[in-house]
Amino acid sequence: MKGKLGLKAADTGMVFLDGVRVPKGRVLGREGEGFRIALSTLDTGRISLAAGAVAHATALDLSLAYAKERRQFGKPIAQFQLVQEHLAAMKLDLEAARLLTYRAAWKKAKGEAYTLEASLAKLFASEAANRVAYRAIQVHGGYGFFEEYEVARLYRDARILTLYEGTSEVQKLIIGAHLTGMRAF
Ligand SMILES: Cc1cc2nc3c(=O)[nH]c(=O)nc-3n(C[C@H](O)[C@H](O)[C@H](O)COP(=O)(O)OP(=O)(O)OC[C@H]3O[C@@H](n4cnc5c(N)ncnc54)[C@H](O)[C@@H]3O)c2cc1C
């Protein structure tokens, strides 16, 4: 599919399955359990995706370097309190996202149920990556709006994170179902 906002280095296509016949020896799992198995793979995918969101730490590294180098009013902009507020908020978002991601991966590695932890990590990390990318452009000022600066690509790439592998709304429904024991979907 052409014309994506981000993830331009990865091809995206649609797969349609219609009337497919699978020989018995090729069936993965048990018959009738496909949907459950497919959904269970999403839990693992959500941890990977949260880890991908944490990789937006690059946006903080770039912003730190730029803020130390860029001078306005006779000072590096890193010395301005409001620029430091952006940097501190980015750091906080990234650290929290990292820890939630590690916890979900740790529970999976121990063989424990981790659906809730994977959803918490995916929801927080993907929303955090968008906040971080937004702030990175803010720190770069007008230059951040140009593709020449990597933060512009990070901003575009962050946007998909709250959509695939279950949208943020869907993660909230999963978390809500765990908390209440009642499914809203
Ligand atoms: C670049 C890209 C790559 C992708 N890769 C894959 C892939 O590898 N494999 C794959 O299977 N899919 C993939 N997708 C599809 C992606 O997972 C879906 O786009 C995503 O799950 C949202 O589904 P939808 O687009 O049908 O949106 P919709 O379901 O139409 O949702 C639209 C809006 O309504 C909200 N909504 C929907 N249902 C509810 C509900 N019950 N309660 C509350 N809110 C709701 C959603 O959260 C969203 O905000 C990819 C999409 C993109 C853009």
The ligand as an SDF file (V2000), in Angstrom:
LIG
                    3D

 53 58  0  0  0  0  0  0  0  0999 V2000
    1.2900    0.5730    8.5390 C   0  0  0  0  0  0  0  0  0  0  0  0
    0.3250   -0.4340    9.0700 C   0  0  0  0  0  0  0  0  0  0  0  0
    0.7570   -1.7190    9.2860 C   0  0  0  0  0  0  0  0  0  0  0  0
   -0.1330   -2.6730    9.7610 C   0  0  0  0  0  0  0  0  0  0  0  0
    0.3240   -3.9320    9.9640 N   0  0  0  0  0  0  0  0  0  0  0  0
   -0.5400   -4.8800   10.3430 C   0  0  0  0  0  0  0  0  0  0  0  0
   -0.1190   -6.2340   10.4930 C   0  0  0  0  0  0  0  0  0  0  0  0
    1.0530   -6.5510   10.3240 O   0  0  0  0  0  0  0  0  0  0  0  0
   -1.0310   -7.1660   10.8290 N   0  0  0  0  0  0  0  0  0  0  0  0
   -2.3320   -6.8410   11.0450 C   0  0  0  0  0  0  0  0  0  0  0  0
   -3.1310   -7.7150   11.3390 O   0  0  0  0  0  0  0  0  0  0  0  0
   -2.7600   -5.5640   10.9400 N   0  0  0  0  0  0  0  0  0  0  0  0
   -1.9040   -4.5870   10.5840 C   0  0  0  0  0  0  0  0  0  0  0  0
   -2.3450   -3.2890   10.4690 N   0  0  0  0  0  0  0  0  0  0  0  0
   -3.7500   -2.9870   10.7340 C   0  0  0  0  0  0  0  0  0  0  0  0
   -3.9240   -2.3490   12.1220 C   0  0  0  0  0  0  0  0  0  0  0  0
   -3.7100   -3.3240   13.1020 O   0  0  0  0  0  0  0  0  0  0  0  0
   -5.3260   -1.7400   12.1670 C   0  0  0  0  0  0  0  0  0  0  0  0
   -5.3330   -0.5860   11.3310 O   0  0  0  0  0  0  0  0  0  0  0  0
   -5.7030   -1.3510   13.5870 C   0  0  0  0  0  0  0  0  0  0  0  0
   -5.8800   -2.4990   14.3840 O   0  0  0  0  0  0  0  0  0  0  0  0
   -7.0090   -0.5550   13.6500 C   0  0  0  0  0  0  0  0  0  0  0  0
   -8.0120   -1.2010   12.9410 O   0  0  0  0  0  0  0  0  0  0  0  0
   -8.8230   -0.4070   11.8150 P   0  0  0  0  0  0  0  0  0  0  0  0
   -7.8420    0.3090   10.9620 O   0  0  0  0  0  0  0  0  0  0  0  0
   -9.7560   -1.3630   11.1900 O   0  0  0  0  0  0  0  0  0  0  0  0
   -9.5870    0.6920   12.6400 O   0  0  0  0  0  0  0  0  0  0  0  0
  -11.0770    0.6270   13.2010 P   0  0  0  0  0  0  0  0  0  0  0  0
  -11.3060   -0.6880   13.8720 O   0  0  0  0  0  0  0  0  0  0  0  0
  -11.9980    1.0710   12.1500 O   0  0  0  0  0  0  0  0  0  0  0  0
  -10.9780    1.7390   14.3490 O   0  0  0  0  0  0  0  0  0  0  0  0
  -11.1770    3.1360   14.1110 C   0  0  0  0  0  0  0  0  0  0  0  0
  -11.2570    3.8160   15.4720 C   0  0  0  0  0  0  0  0  0  0  0  0
  -12.3450    3.2590   16.2330 O   0  0  0  0  0  0  0  0  0  0  0  0
  -11.8640    2.7400   17.4670 C   0  0  0  0  0  0  0  0  0  0  0  0
  -12.5750    1.5280   17.8150 N   0  0  0  0  0  0  0  0  0  0  0  0
  -12.8180    0.4400   17.0430 C   0  0  0  0  0  0  0  0  0  0  0  0
  -13.4890   -0.4930   17.7320 N   0  0  0  0  0  0  0  0  0  0  0  0
  -13.6780    0.0210   18.9700 C   0  0  0  0  0  0  0  0  0  0  0  0
  -14.3090   -0.4520   20.1510 C   0  0  0  0  0  0  0  0  0  0  0  0
  -14.8870   -1.6670   20.2260 N   0  0  0  0  0  0  0  0  0  0  0  0
  -14.3250    0.3440   21.2370 N   0  0  0  0  0  0  0  0  0  0  0  0
  -13.7180    1.5570   21.2190 C   0  0  0  0  0  0  0  0  0  0  0  0
  -13.1110    2.0600   20.1260 N   0  0  0  0  0  0  0  0  0  0  0  0
  -13.0890    1.3070   19.0270 C   0  0  0  0  0  0  0  0  0  0  0  0
  -10.3730    2.4560   17.2100 C   0  0  0  0  0  0  0  0  0  0  0  0
   -9.6400    2.4320   18.4400 O   0  0  0  0  0  0  0  0  0  0  0  0
   -9.9970    3.6140   16.3210 C   0  0  0  0  0  0  0  0  0  0  0  0
   -9.7620    4.7480   17.1050 O   0  0  0  0  0  0  0  0  0  0  0  0
   -1.4690   -2.3250   10.0150 C   0  0  0  0  0  0  0  0  0  0  0  0
   -1.8970   -0.9900    9.7860 C   0  0  0  0  0  0  0  0  0  0  0  0
   -1.0210   -0.0740    9.3410 C   0  0  0  0  0  0  0  0  0  0  0  0
   -1.5120    1.3460    9.1140 C   0  0  0  0  0  0  0  0  0  0  0  0
  1  2  1  0
  2  3  1  0
  2 52  2  0
  3  4  2  0
  4  5  1  0
  4 50  1  0
  5  6  2  0
  6  7  1  0
  6 13  1  0
  7  8  2  0
  7  9  1  0
  9 10  1  0
 10 11  2  0
 10 12  1  0
 12 13  2  0
 13 14  1  0
 14 15  1  0
 14 50  1  0
 15 16  1  0
 16 17  1  0
 16 18  1  0
 18 19  1  0
 18 20  1  0
 20 21  1  0
 20 22  1  0
 22 23  1  0
 23 24  1  0
 24 25  2  0
 24 26  1  0
 24 27  1  0
 27 28  1  0
 28 29  2  0
 28 30  1  0
 28 31  1  0
 31 32  1  0
 32 33  1  0
 33 34  1  0
 33 48  1  0
 34 35  1  0
 35 36  1  0
 35 46  1  0
 36 37  1  0
 36 45  1  0
 37 38  2  0
 38 39  1  0
 39 40  1  0
 39 45  2  0
 40 41  1  0
 40 42  2  0
 42 43  1  0
 43 44  2  0
 44 45  1  0
 46 47  1  0
 46 48  1  0
 48 49  1  0
 50 51  2  0
 51 52  1  0
 52 53  1  0
M  END
$$$$
